[in-house]
Amino acid sequence: MCPARHLGGHQCGGVDPRGSGRRCDQHVDADGHADAGSDVNSNQHADRHEYAAGVAHIDIDRDGHADTRADWHEHLHGYPDDVPGGHAFTQTNGFGGAGNLGYTVVDDADASFWTEFQRLGGVDIVGYPIANRVQYRGFLIQPFQKLVLQWRPDLGGAVPVNVLDDIIQQGGDAWLAVDRQVPRGQSFADTGLEWPAVVANHVAILDAYPALHDYYASQPDAVDRFGLPLGVDTYGPLVSVRLQRATLQLWTVDAPWAPAGTVVVGNGGDLGKQAGLWPLDADPPVAVQAPD
């Protein structure tokens, strides 16, 4: 059994990736229908500030209106440096972004997470921060919704953590596949192959899904950013890909967060948070200078 903070339930949801910090849970049932879950507007308790890692691509603004994907795309880049060395995010504070609780992403003497967050794709690829900096397996990390960034002093930069691999090491394979709609890993005949052949071997599982294949191929340094593809499966209207560091989702029907045929990065960092990969004391939001 994966020693997760909350392994029960059936939702495949997540935090809206920009505006509200509300939970936007979805469960795809046997008939392929997505059932909406309830909003979570408080994360005072560990169990109440967990975020599932599936669908998370609709934005609710402060007036309660849903923005289109085109509308919220404008917000993904160009955040101001509103705290020394970086930016304060309140979107995932559990209170719909209201108040002055949140997470800062900054460059300082210890790590340049603000620079690396932007370099790796910002909110679109990395997601909003979901925890503060914390030590994990000997390295300083900062978890975000989609990726968990690890500062590497030897490289002078950040690399994503192999979150999915680490969850599997804790015994979370069945939990991912059954409760979080992230497929089990397939078997690969990688032994004895040169690295380019290993990569080709894994990427080949996406060949049956051109949109997924093209999305992965289009990403700069896809293997470094997402890891190797490990498994792919269909859950109703969702084609889900498990990689070492992230998940990808291809939606085959129109959804509020993604038109049919759209590929999005799933909330792999939220999965790590649910599975308890890092200490709980890193998770609660702290007082920050709230953006205007």
Backbone torsions as a table, in degrees:
resi	resn	phi	psi	omega
1	MET	NA	130.9	177.3
2	CYS	-68.0	127.1	-178.4
3	PRO	-76.1	59.6	-177.5
4	ALA	-83.3	161.0	176.6
5	ARG	-70.4	-27.6	178.6
6	HIS	-158.0	99.3	-178.3
7	LEU	-99.5	-7.2	-178.7
8	GLY	-80.3	179.2	176.1
9	GLY	89.0	175.6	-174.4
10	HIS	-129.8	6.7	-172.4
11	GLN	-75.5	151.2	171.1
12	CYS	-126.6	76.2	-170.4
13	GLY	-125.8	-164.5	178.7
14	GLY	178.6	178.6	179.1
15	VAL	-83.5	136.7	174.6
16	ASP	-51.9	133.1	-167.6
17	PRO	-76.2	-6.5	178.6
18	ARG	-129.1	-62.2	-157.7
19	GLY	-96.6	-39.6	-162.2
20	SER	-105.1	-29.5	-170.7
21	GLY	75.0	4.3	176.6
22	ARG	-75.7	157.5	174.8
23	ARG	-83.9	138.4	-178.0
24	CYS	-125.2	63.8	-172.7
25	ASP	-68.6	144.8	174.5
26	GLN	-140.7	140.3	172.8
27	HIS	-125.0	124.6	177.4
28	VAL	-93.5	114.9	-176.0
29	ASP	-84.3	-176.5	-175.6
30	ALA	-62.7	-22.9	179.1
31	ASP	-90.7	2.6	178.6
32	GLY	83.6	15.1	179.2
33	HIS	-97.0	140.8	178.8
34	ALA	-96.4	124.3	178.6
35	ASP	-101.9	130.0	-179.2
36	ALA	-74.8	138.9	174.3
37	GLY	-95.2	-168.5	-176.2
38	SER	-97.2	153.9	175.9
39	ASP	-69.3	148.5	172.1
40	VAL	-118.9	113.6	-175.3
41	ASN	-111.6	11.5	177.4
42	SER	-143.9	139.2	175.3
43	ASN	-129.5	41.9	179.8
44	GLN	-68.4	-26.7	-176.5
45	HIS	-116.2	149.0	-175.7
46	ALA	-54.4	-43.7	-178.2
47	ASP	-65.8	-22.5	-175.0
48	ARG	-97.5	-5.6	174.4
49	HIS	-117.2	32.3	169.2
50	GLU	-86.0	152.6	178.5
51	TYR	-131.7	127.3	176.6
52	ALA	-71.8	170.9	-165.6
53	ALA	-121.9	28.9	179.7
54	GLY	-103.7	-107.9	-172.6
55	VAL	-80.0	130.7	-174.9
56	ALA	-158.7	55.6	-170.8
57	HIS	-136.0	30.4	171.8
58	ILE	-120.8	142.3	-178.0
59	ASP	-113.2	131.7	173.6
60	ILE	-109.3	118.8	-177.7
61	ASP	-79.4	-178.7	-173.3
62	ARG	-67.4	-18.0	177.5
63	ASP	-92.7	4.3	178.6
64	GLY	83.4	13.0	-180.0
65	HIS	-96.7	142.2	178.6
66	ALA	-83.9	128.4	176.3
67	ASP	-88.7	151.1	173.7
68	THR	-76.9	164.4	178.3
69	ARG	-58.5	-39.7	179.4
70	ALA	-63.5	-39.0	-179.8
71	ASP	-62.6	-50.4	-173.0
72	TRP	-79.5	-13.0	177.4
73	HIS	-62.4	-28.6	179.9
74	GLU	-63.5	-21.4	-174.9
75	HIS	-91.6	-2.2	-171.3
76	LEU	-78.0	-20.0	-176.0
77	HIS	-129.5	163.2	174.2
78	GLY	78.3	28.1	174.9
79	TYR	-63.7	140.3	179.0
80	PRO	-75.2	155.8	172.1
81	ASP	-81.9	83.2	-173.6
82	ASP	-94.9	-0.6	168.2
83	VAL	-131.5	157.9	-178.6
84	PRO	-53.7	117.5	175.6
85	GLY	81.9	8.2	-178.6
86	GLY	176.6	-142.6	-171.7
87	HIS	-140.1	146.8	175.2
88	ALA	-101.2	125.0	179.6
89	PHE	-109.1	129.4	176.8
90	THR	-113.2	-1.8	-172.1
91	GLN	-60.8	-32.8	-176.2
92	THR	-107.3	31.0	-178.1
93	ASN	-84.3	-2.6	178.6
94	GLY	87.9	-1.2	-179.6
95	PHE	-123.0	32.4	178.5
96	GLY	65.3	23.1	-179.0
97	GLY	83.6	-2.3	-178.8
98	ALA	-79.6	154.5	176.8
99	GLY	84.9	-169.3	-175.5
100	ASN	-113.6	21.4	174.4
101	LEU	-93.1	142.5	179.3
102	GLY	175.1	-153.4	-177.5
103	TYR	-135.6	139.0	175.1
104	THR	-100.2	144.6	173.9
105	VAL	-121.9	113.9	-170.7
106	VAL	-138.4	163.3	166.9
107	ASP	-100.4	130.8	174.3
108	ASP	-149.7	-167.6	-176.0
109	ALA	-65.7	-22.3	-177.1
110	ASP	-87.6	-35.1	-176.1
111	ALA	-167.8	155.0	178.8
112	SER	-111.7	64.5	-178.3
113	PHE	-69.1	-30.3	179.7
114	TRP	-65.6	-46.1	177.3
115	THR	-62.2	-43.8	-176.2
116	GLU	-72.1	-36.2	174.4
117	PHE	-55.7	-45.7	180.0
118	GLN	-70.4	-41.4	-179.4
119	ARG	-61.7	-37.3	-175.9
120	LEU	-84.2	0.3	172.9
121	GLY	122.6	0.9	176.6
122	GLY	62.6	-149.9	-174.3
123	VAL	-62.0	-36.7	-178.1
124	ASP	-56.8	-42.9	-174.5
125	ILE	-104.0	-40.3	-174.1
126	VAL	-92.2	-34.1	-178.0
127	GLY	89.2	177.6	175.9
128	TYR	-78.8	152.1	176.1
129	PRO	-64.7	142.0	-179.4
130	ILE	-123.2	2.2	178.6
131	ALA	-161.8	167.1	175.9
132	ASN	-86.7	173.1	176.7
133	ARG	-60.9	145.8	-179.1
134	VAL	-159.0	154.2	175.0
135	GLN	-80.0	134.6	179.5
136	TYR	-143.6	115.2	179.0
137	ARG	52.5	41.7	173.9
138	GLY	87.0	2.4	-179.8
139	PHE	-129.5	153.1	174.3
140	LEU	-80.6	128.3	-179.8
141	ILE	-126.6	161.1	164.2
142	GLN	-134.4	120.3	-179.2
143	PRO	-81.0	137.9	173.3
144	PHE	-123.0	169.5	-176.4
145	GLN	-55.0	-44.5	-170.2
146	LYS	-100.9	-40.2	179.0
147	LEU	-127.6	155.7	172.6
148	VAL	-113.1	118.1	-175.1
149	LEU	-92.3	134.7	179.9
150	GLN	-115.1	124.9	179.2
151	TRP	-80.5	128.3	-179.4
152	ARG	-115.3	99.2	179.6
153	PRO	-57.2	-33.4	-179.0
154	ASP	-67.4	-25.7	179.6
155	LEU	-98.9	-15.3	-175.1
156	GLY	67.2	28.3	-178.4
157	GLY	-161.9	-177.0	-179.2
158	ALA	-110.7	148.0	173.8
159	VAL	-129.6	147.7	176.6
160	PRO	-68.6	143.2	176.2
161	VAL	-75.1	147.2	174.7
162	ASN	-76.9	69.6	-172.6
163	VAL	-61.0	-45.6	-177.6
164	LEU	-65.2	-40.6	176.4
165	ASP	-60.2	-41.7	-177.6
166	ASP	-67.8	-36.8	176.3
167	ILE	-64.3	-40.3	178.5
168	ILE	-62.8	-39.4	178.7
169	GLN	-61.5	-26.6	178.1
170	GLN	-85.8	1.7	178.9
171	GLY	90.1	23.9	-174.9
172	GLY	-94.6	15.5	-176.3
173	ASP	-59.8	-50.3	-179.0
174	ALA	-65.9	-39.3	178.1
175	TRP	-59.1	-44.4	178.5
176	LEU	-61.9	-47.0	-174.0
177	ALA	-71.1	-40.2	-173.1
178	VAL	-88.8	-46.0	-173.0
179	ASP	-96.3	-20.9	-175.3
180	ARG	-122.9	6.6	173.6
181	GLN	53.2	43.8	173.0
182	VAL	-117.9	116.1	-167.9
183	PRO	-66.2	158.1	174.0
184	ARG	-68.4	157.0	178.1
185	GLY	-74.3	146.7	176.4
186	GLN	-91.7	170.3	176.8
187	SER	-91.6	137.9	-179.2
188	PHE	-129.5	137.8	177.6
189	ALA	-90.0	73.6	-175.9
190	ASP	-93.0	-16.1	-173.9
191	THR	-59.8	128.3	176.8
192	GLY	84.9	-3.5	-178.2
193	LEU	-86.6	149.2	170.5
194	GLU	-70.7	156.8	-174.9
195	TRP	-55.3	-45.5	178.6
196	PRO	-58.0	-34.8	178.7
197	ALA	-71.6	-35.0	176.0
198	VAL	-61.9	-47.0	179.8
199	VAL	-59.8	-47.4	-179.5
200	ALA	-61.1	-37.2	179.9
201	ASN	-60.7	-41.8	-178.1
202	HIS	-78.1	-41.8	-179.3
203	VAL	-64.2	-25.1	-178.4
204	ALA	-61.4	-22.6	179.9
205	ILE	-69.9	-12.0	178.0
206	LEU	-91.9	-5.0	-174.7
207	ASP	-59.5	-31.2	-179.2
208	ALA	-74.6	-7.7	-178.6
209	TYR	-128.9	84.8	-174.1
210	PRO	-52.9	-37.4	-178.8
211	ALA	-64.1	-41.4	177.9
212	LEU	-67.8	-44.0	179.4
213	HIS	-59.6	-46.7	-178.0
214	ASP	-66.7	-38.5	179.3
215	TYR	-62.8	-48.0	-179.4
216	TYR	-61.8	-44.4	-178.9
217	ALA	-65.7	-26.1	-176.6
218	SER	-82.2	-12.3	-176.2
219	GLN	-82.0	131.4	175.7
220	PRO	-60.7	129.0	178.0
221	ASP	52.0	51.5	-174.6
222	ALA	-57.9	-39.1	-178.7
223	VAL	-66.6	-41.7	178.9
224	ASP	-68.4	-35.0	-175.4
225	ARG	-79.5	-46.5	-173.9
226	PHE	-109.6	-19.0	-171.7
227	GLY	86.3	179.6	179.6
228	LEU	-77.1	143.4	170.0
229	PRO	-63.4	135.6	-177.2
230	LEU	-118.4	-24.4	-178.6
231	GLY	-167.8	154.1	177.4
232	VAL	-144.0	140.1	179.7
233	ASP	-156.5	163.9	-178.7
234	THR	-109.0	132.1	176.6
235	TYR	-124.0	90.9	-177.4
236	GLY	59.1	-121.4	-178.1
237	PRO	-82.5	4.2	-174.9
238	LEU	-114.0	127.9	168.6
239	VAL	-102.4	118.0	-172.8
240	SER	-111.3	136.9	179.1
241	VAL	-118.3	130.1	172.1
242	ARG	-97.9	127.9	172.7
243	LEU	-118.5	178.8	-178.9
244	GLN	-69.3	-34.8	-170.7
245	ARG	-116.5	-5.9	-173.0
246	ALA	-161.7	178.6	169.2
247	THR	-126.8	151.0	172.8
248	LEU	-119.7	148.6	-178.9
249	GLN	-132.5	129.9	172.4
250	LEU	-110.3	119.2	179.6
251	TRP	-94.9	124.7	-175.3
252	THR	-95.6	-3.6	175.0
253	VAL	-130.8	159.7	176.3
254	ASP	-66.2	133.9	175.4
255	ALA	-132.6	158.5	-178.9
256	PRO	-57.1	-30.2	-176.3
257	TRP	-96.3	-9.5	-176.4
258	ALA	-163.7	124.5	173.7
259	PRO	-65.0	158.9	177.0
260	ALA	-55.0	136.5	-179.7
261	GLY	90.8	-1.3	-178.3
262	THR	-85.6	138.5	172.8
263	VAL	-105.5	130.5	178.2
264	VAL	-129.1	157.0	175.3
265	VAL	-85.3	123.8	178.9
266	GLY	-73.9	170.3	-175.2
267	ASN	-87.8	71.9	-179.8
268	GLY	-65.7	-33.7	177.2
269	GLY	-65.3	-37.8	176.4
270	ASP	-62.2	-35.1	176.2
271	LEU	-61.7	-43.4	178.1
272	GLY	-61.6	-36.6	178.2
273	LYS	-65.7	-44.8	178.5
274	GLN	-63.0	-36.7	-176.4
275	ALA	-79.5	-4.6	176.6
276	GLY	72.9	36.0	-176.9
277	LEU	-68.2	-32.9	-178.8
278	TRP	-119.7	165.2	-175.9
279	PRO	-60.4	142.4	-179.6
280	LEU	-59.2	-30.6	-174.3
281	ASP	-70.1	-7.5	176.1
282	ALA	-83.5	-15.6	-168.8
283	ASP	-80.4	-42.0	-174.1
284	PRO	-61.7	137.9	175.9
285	PRO	-67.4	156.5	-178.3
286	VAL	-121.0	168.3	178.3
287	ALA	-66.7	126.1	179.5
288	VAL	-131.7	167.4	172.3
289	GLN	-78.5	106.7	-174.6
290	ALA	-66.6	136.7	176.6
291	PRO	-61.7	154.2	175.3
292	ASP	-67.0	NA	NA
